[in-house]
Structures are given as structure tokens and as C-alpha cells.
């Protein structure tokens, strides 16, 4: 049995295209929360590809504001 992220389900015939926008929005939210850049992504019918870049410069500026300890200070 296959899982369908987007497109039309082969058995039910239902459209799952609404998930494509949800996945895009969720990637943007998570990228902002974890200090990463989402450089590129592709959502196909049954899988996705995501290219990410970590941003230690952003994380370093946020940690002191939240009372955290930078890894370099440990």
C-alpha cells in the first residue's frame, strides 16, 4: 500500500493537493524555529526532497536572549 502526499489517491480518487501548501508552510515555520534555511524543496506525489542549511550565526544570537548557553562557552 502506498501513501500519497499530494495528487489524487489511486483507490479513493480524492485530491490531496491541499497538503502541498501545508507542507510548504510547515517547512517555513520549522526552518524559522530551528535556525536553518530551507534552500530548496520538492513535494512529489509520494515523497519529498528538502535541501537545508544550518545557521549557527542565527542560533548564536537567539541563545543569549533565551538564557541559553552557547556551545562554545561549555
Secondary structure as the mmCIF struct_conf table of DSSP 4:
data_model
#
loop_
_struct_conf.conf_type_id
_struct_conf.id
_struct_conf.beg_label_comp_id
_struct_conf.beg_label_asym_id
_struct_conf.beg_label_seq_id
_struct_conf.end_label_comp_id
_struct_conf.end_label_asym_id
_struct_conf.end_label_seq_id
BEND BEND1 UNK A 5 UNK A 7
STRN STRN1 UNK A 8 UNK A 8
TURN_TY1_P TURN_TY1_P1 UNK A 10 UNK A 12
STRN STRN2 UNK A 15 UNK A 15
TURN_TY1_P TURN_TY1_P2 UNK A 17 UNK A 17
HELX_RH_AL_P HELX_RH_AL_P1 UNK A 18 UNK A 34
TURN_TY1_P TURN_TY1_P3 UNK A 35 UNK A 35
STRN STRN3 UNK A 36 UNK A 43
BEND BEND2 UNK A 45 UNK A 46
STRN STRN4 UNK A 48 UNK A 54
HELX_RH_AL_P HELX_RH_AL_P2 UNK A 56 UNK A 65
TURN_TY1_P TURN_TY1_P4 UNK A 66 UNK A 67
HELX_RH_3T_P HELX_RH_3T_P1 UNK A 71 UNK A 73
#
